[in-house]
Amino acid sequence: MGKTFAEKALGKAAGGSVSAGQVVIVEPHFCMSHDNAAPIWGTFKKIGVDKVWKPDHLVFILDHAIPAPTDKHAENHMQIRAVVKEQGIRYFYDVTSKGGVCHQIMCEEGFALPGLIIVGSDSHTCTYGAFGAFSTGIGRSEMAATWATGQIWFRVPESMKITVTGKFSKGVSAKDLILKIAGDIKADGADYMSIEFHGPAIEEMSLAERMTLCNMGIEIGAKNAVCPPDQKVLDFIKPIAKTDQWEAMWADDDAVYAQELHYDLGDIEPCVAKPHTVDNYAPIGEVKGTPIHQAFLGSCTNARIEDLRLAADILKGKEVAVRTIVIPASWSVYRQALDEGLIEVFLDAGCVITNPGCGPCMGNHEGVLAPGETCISTANRNFKGRMGNKESFIYLASPMTVAASALKGEISDPREVL
């Protein structure tokens, strides 16, 4: 009987053959934390050890509220800088023009590598599966214990195989696919499962598209989500890999799955997730014409250069009808968008471009909503109060749908403007 990806990755880390349902103790290769490193440090100090396990295996990336919008956030950042200095944390991305959204940085800086076990104190750590890593979010107390001991336990998850074929139609993207999957199986449909994306359509997708799919694995309950580490991945990581301990691995052809799903991209259409849950799926025709007050193009889900290009193609030579906030995923993406003329397109269209970071995605700043306002967003969550106000409404959509909607001031079908 063959092994799934999760069984292989966790088995290698545990030093033996493992199967779904077993409990294993492993040493993670990298531990990522963002602004919440400060409260994690508070828990760490209660454990009774003075030094973190391996400073070079910790990665701190400030992104959730940068630059600090309040004195409380500033104190938080100050404490993290003190920890970095005291503990000798090598990989620290401060509020500089070298950083960005944590999950983007982990991928473009060479931490997300095939076969590695990566944990992060953020639920969307599953993004790194786009590069063939077993990556998952953990709680703050778990992270503090991992800093102290260098170990964490997992129950080896059962696996869900999602095979994707066909080609996207005009105006449709990976975001529409993952929102459709969420609508079909609901928020707990893959609860504590390892989602494997298979098929020729996945092979054809860019790394950015795969990141979008894996990023939202947690929104359907998955422990992790992963794509095959093919030549695209290997070519990308070769010049930037932070360690040589990685190994490209993939599920055996005869692996056993708890569930299998199939999707033809030709059947996918532009869509949204309606307030206030990610699995509240609706095809674009059902919500077309819904008035909006704000459009947001950003977050760890859809703010890479490929996403900005899609939006810019729609906005070029036109003017937005509502306030439209654009936040590139990293300063590297920002610079590339500048070089390609995309920033000029956004400015000419009336958009506001802010520094890379999470921005309004979790309601900290740079686009918080007022009571009764509606935003269409490329982010990954639309829970009540997510963008700063419990009386506001958030629709999740692709970069193309967000751009098309920004032009009209109402939810719109991108196919009509392409």
C-alpha positions in Angstrom: 0.0 0.0 0.0 1.4 3.4 -1.0 1.9 6.4 1.1 0.3 9.8 0.9 2.4 13.0 1.0 1.6 13.6 4.7 2.6 10.1 5.6 5.9 10.5 3.7 6.8 13.9 5.0 6.0 13.2 8.6 7.5 9.7 8.4 10.8 11.1 7.2 10.8 13.7 10.0 9.9 11.0 12.6 12.5 8.6 11.4 10.2 5.7 10.3 7.2 4.6 8.3 4.0 6.1 9.6 0.3 5.9 8.7 -2.7 8.1 9.1 -3.9 8.2 12.7 -0.5 7.7 14.3 0.9 10.3 16.6 4.5 11.3 15.9 6.9 13.7 17.4 9.0 15.7 15.0 11.5 18.6 14.9 10.3 21.4 12.6 12.7 22.8 10.1 11.4 26.4 10.5 9.1 28.1 13.0 7.5 31.3 11.7 5.9 34.0 13.8 4.8 37.5 13.0 3.7 40.3 15.3 2.4 37.7 17.7 5.9 36.7 18.6 5.7 39.1 21.5 2.8 37.3 23.4 4.4 34.0 22.5 7.6 35.2 24.2 5.6 35.9 27.3 4.4 32.3 27.3 7.9 31.0 26.5 9.4 32.8 29.6 6.9 30.9 31.8 8.3 27.5 30.6 11.5 28.1 32.6 14.2 28.0 29.9 16.5 30.9 29.0 17.3 30.2 25.3 15.3 29.2 22.3 16.1 25.8 20.9 17.8 26.8 17.6 17.8 30.6 16.8 18.5 29.9 13.1 15.3 27.9 12.8 13.1 30.8 14.0 11.8 33.3 11.5 10.2 36.6 12.7 8.3 38.7 10.2 6.5 41.9 11.2 3.5 42.4 8.9 0.1 42.5 10.7 0.3 46.1 11.7 3.2 47.9 10.0 4.2 50.6 10.4 2.7 50.5 14.0 -0.7 52.2 13.9 -0.9 52.6 17.7 1.4 52.9 20.6 0.3 49.4 21.7 1.5 47.9 18.4 4.7 49.9 18.7 5.4 48.4 22.1 4.7 45.0 20.7 7.3 45.6 17.9 9.8 46.9 20.4 9.6 43.8 22.5 10.1 41.6 19.4 13.2 43.5 18.5 14.6 43.0 22.0 13.9 39.3 21.8 15.7 39.1 18.4 18.7 40.8 19.9 18.8 38.8 23.1 18.2 35.4 21.4 20.3 36.0 18.3 17.4 35.4 15.9 19.1 35.5 12.5 16.0 35.7 10.3 14.1 38.9 11.3 12.2 41.0 8.8 11.5 44.3 10.5 9.6 47.3 9.2 11.9 47.9 6.2 11.8 47.8 2.5 13.0 44.1 2.6 9.8 42.7 4.2 6.1 42.1 3.4 3.3 39.7 4.3 4.8 36.8 6.3 3.7 34.0 4.0 4.9 35.8 0.9 8.3 36.4 2.5 8.6 32.7 3.6 8.1 31.7 0.0 10.2 34.3 -1.9 13.0 34.2 0.6 13.6 30.5 0.4 12.2 29.1 3.6 9.3 27.2 2.0 11.0 24.1 0.6 9.9 20.6 -0.5 9.5 18.0 2.2 10.3 20.3 5.1 8.1 20.5 8.2 7.3 24.1 8.9 5.0 25.5 11.6 3.8 29.0 12.0 1.8 30.9 14.5 -0.7 31.9 11.8 -3.4 29.7 10.3 -2.4 30.5 6.7 1.0 28.9 7.1 -0.5 26.1 4.9 0.5 28.4 2.0 3.9 26.9 1.8 2.5 23.6 0.5 2.6 25.3 -2.9 6.3 24.5 -2.8 5.9 20.9 -1.5 6.3 21.6 2.2 4.3 20.1 5.0 3.4 23.4 6.6 0.7 24.2 9.1 -0.5 26.8 11.6 -0.2 26.2 15.3 -1.3 28.0 18.5 0.8 30.5 20.5 1.3 28.1 23.4 2.3 25.4 21.0 4.8 27.7 19.4 6.3 28.7 22.7 6.8 25.1 23.6 8.4 24.4 20.2 10.8 27.3 20.7 11.8 25.8 24.0 12.0 22.1 23.1 12.5 22.0 19.3 9.7 19.3 19.1 6.0 19.2 18.3 3.6 16.3 18.0 1.2 15.6 15.2 -1.5 13.1 14.5 -0.7 12.0 11.0 -3.7 13.3 9.0 -5.9 11.4 6.6 -5.6 12.8 3.1 -8.0 14.3 0.6 -7.1 14.1 -3.1 -8.4 16.9 -5.3 -7.7 16.2 -9.0 -8.0 19.2 -11.3 -8.3 19.1 -15.1 -9.2 21.5 -17.9 -8.4 25.2 -18.4 -9.8 28.3 -16.9 -12.2 30.3 -19.0 -11.7 34.1 -19.5 -12.1 36.0 -16.2 -11.7 32.9 -14.0 -8.7 32.2 -11.7 -7.5 30.0 -8.9 -9.4 32.1 -6.3 -12.7 31.1 -8.0 -11.7 27.4 -7.9 -10.9 27.4 -4.2 -14.0 29.4 -3.3 -16.0 26.9 -5.3 -14.4 24.0 -3.4 -15.2 25.7 -0.1 -18.8 26.2 -1.2 -19.1 22.5 -2.1 -17.5 20.8 1.0 -18.0 23.7 3.5 -15.7 25.0 6.2 -15.2 21.7 7.9 -15.2 19.5 4.8 -11.5 18.7 5.1 -11.3 18.9 8.9 -7.7 17.9 10.0 -7.0 16.4 6.5 -4.0 16.9 4.3 -5.3 18.2 1.0 -3.3 17.1 -2.1 -3.9 18.9 -5.3 -3.3 16.7 -8.3 -3.8 16.7 -12.1 -2.6 18.4 -15.3 -4.3 21.7 -14.4 -2.3 22.0 -11.2 0.9 21.3 -13.2 -0.1 24.2 -15.6 -0.7 26.6 -12.8 1.9 29.2 -11.7 3.4 29.0 -8.3 1.3 32.1 -7.4 -1.9 30.3 -8.3 -0.9 27.2 -6.3 -0.2 29.5 -3.3 -3.7 30.8 -3.5 -5.1 27.3 -3.4 -2.9 26.1 -0.5 -3.4 29.4 1.4 -7.1 28.7 1.7 -6.8 25.1 2.7 -7.4 26.1 6.3 -10.7 27.7 5.3 -12.1 24.2 4.6 -10.6 22.8 7.8 -7.4 21.2 6.4 -4.3 20.6 8.5 -2.2 21.3 5.5 -2.5 21.7 1.7 0.1 20.8 -0.9 0.9 20.7 -4.6 3.5 18.5 -6.2 7.1 19.9 -6.1 7.7 19.9 -9.9 10.3 21.5 -12.0 8.7 25.0 -11.6 9.3 24.7 -7.8 12.8 23.3 -8.2 13.8 26.1 -10.5 12.4 28.7 -8.2 14.0 27.5 -5.0 17.4 26.6 -6.4 19.1 30.0 -6.0 17.3 31.0 -2.7 17.0 27.9 -0.5 17.8 28.7 3.1 18.8 25.0 3.8 19.9 22.0 1.9 17.8 19.7 4.1 14.8 19.7 1.8 13.7 16.7 -0.3 11.2 16.7 -3.1 8.6 14.1 -2.4 5.1 13.2 -3.5 2.3 10.7 -2.9 2.6 7.2 -4.3 0.2 6.4 -7.1 -1.5 3.7 -4.9 -1.8 5.9 -1.9 -5.1 5.6 0.0 -7.3 8.6 0.5 -10.2 9.3 2.8 -11.9 11.3 0.1 -11.3 12.1 -3.6 -12.8 15.1 -5.5 -12.5 16.1 -9.2 -12.9 19.5 -10.8 -12.8 20.6 -14.4 -11.6 24.2 -14.6 -13.9 24.7 -17.6 -16.9 24.4 -15.2 -15.6 27.1 -12.8 -17.1 30.6 -13.2 -16.4 33.9 -11.4 -17.8 33.8 -7.9 -17.7 35.3 -4.5 -18.0 34.2 -0.9 -20.8 36.2 0.6 -20.8 37.5 4.2 -20.1 36.2 6.8 -18.4 32.8 6.0 -15.9 31.7 3.4 -18.1 28.7 2.4 -21.1 31.0 1.6 -20.5 30.5 -2.1 -22.4 32.4 -4.8 -21.8 32.5 -8.6 -21.2 36.1 -9.8 -24.7 36.3 -11.4 -26.3 35.8 -8.1 -24.7 38.9 -6.5 -24.0 41.1 -9.5 -25.1 44.6 -8.9 -24.6 44.6 -5.1 -23.3 48.1 -4.1 -19.9 48.3 -2.6 -18.1 51.1 -0.7 -14.5 49.7 -1.0 -12.4 47.3 -3.0 -9.3 45.7 -1.5 -6.6 44.1 -3.6 -4.1 42.6 -1.2 -3.4 39.9 1.5 -1.4 36.7 1.6 -4.0 35.1 -0.8 -3.9 37.4 -3.8 -1.3 40.2 -3.9 1.5 38.7 -5.9 2.7 40.2 -9.2 0.5 37.9 -11.2 -2.5 39.1 -9.3 -1.6 42.7 -9.7 -1.2 42.2 -13.4 -4.7 40.7 -13.7 -6.2 43.7 -11.9 -4.1 46.3 -13.8 -5.3 44.8 -17.1 -8.9 45.6 -16.2 -8.2 49.0 -14.6 -5.8 50.4 -17.2 -7.1 53.6 -18.8 -10.2 53.6 -16.5 -11.1 55.2 -13.1 -12.5 53.4 -10.1 -15.9 54.4 -8.7 -15.1 53.6 -5.0 -12.1 53.8 -2.8 -9.7 51.0 -3.9 -6.8 50.0 -1.8 -3.9 48.1 -3.3 -1.3 46.4 -1.1 1.4 44.4 -2.8 2.4 41.2 -0.9 6.0 42.3 -0.4 8.4 45.0 -1.3 9.9 42.7 -3.9 6.5 42.5 -5.6 6.1 46.3 -5.1 9.3 47.0 -6.9 8.4 44.6 -9.8 5.0 46.3 -10.1 6.8 49.6 -10.2 9.1 48.4 -12.9 6.3 47.0 -15.0 4.2 50.2 -14.8 1.5 48.6 -12.7 1.8 51.1 -9.9 1.2 53.9 -12.4 -1.9 52.1 -13.8 -3.3 51.9 -10.2 -2.5 55.5 -9.4 -4.0 56.7 -12.7 -7.2 54.7 -12.0 -7.6 56.4 -8.6 -6.4 53.6 -6.4 -4.5 54.1 -3.1 -1.3 52.0 -2.8 0.1 51.4 0.7 3.1 49.6 2.0 3.3 45.8 1.9 1.7 44.2 4.9 -1.6 42.8 6.0 -3.3 46.2 6.1 -7.1 46.0 6.5 -7.3 42.2 6.1 -7.7 41.7 9.8 -9.0 45.1 10.6 -5.9 46.8 12.0 -5.5 49.8 9.7 -5.2 51.0 6.1 -8.8 50.4 5.1 -11.0 49.6 8.2 -14.7 49.7 7.3 -17.4 51.8 8.9 -20.8 50.4 10.1 -23.0 49.3 7.2 -20.2 49.5 4.6 -19.5 46.7 2.1 -16.1 45.7 0.8 -15.1 43.3 -2.0 -11.8 41.8 -1.1 -9.1 39.4 -2.4 -8.4 38.3 1.1 -9.2 34.9 2.6 -11.7 35.6 5.4 -15.0 37.5 5.6 -16.1 36.9 9.1 -18.2 39.4 10.9 -15.8 42.2 12.2 -12.9 40.9 10.2 -12.1 44.3 8.7 -12.6 46.2 11.8 -16.3 46.7 12.2 -18.9 44.0 13.1 -21.6 45.9 11.2 -19.8 45.8 7.9 -19.9 43.2 5.1 -17.1 41.5 3.2 -17.4 39.6 -0.1 -14.3 37.5 -1.1 -13.4 37.3 -4.8 -10.6 37.1 -7.3 -8.4 40.0 -8.3 -10.2 40.3 -11.6 -13.6 40.4 -10.0 -12.4 42.9 -7.4 -11.0 45.2 -10.1 -14.1 45.0 -12.3 -16.3 45.8 -9.2 -14.1 48.7 -8.3 -14.8 50.3 -11.7 -18.6 50.1 -11.3 -19.0 50.6 -7.6 -20.9 47.3 -7.4 -20.1 43.6 -7.6 -19.4 43.0 -11.3 -18.6 40.1 -13.7 -15.0 40.5 -14.9 -15.8 38.8 -18.1 -17.8 41.9 -19.2 -14.8 44.2 -19.0 -12.1 41.9 -20.4 
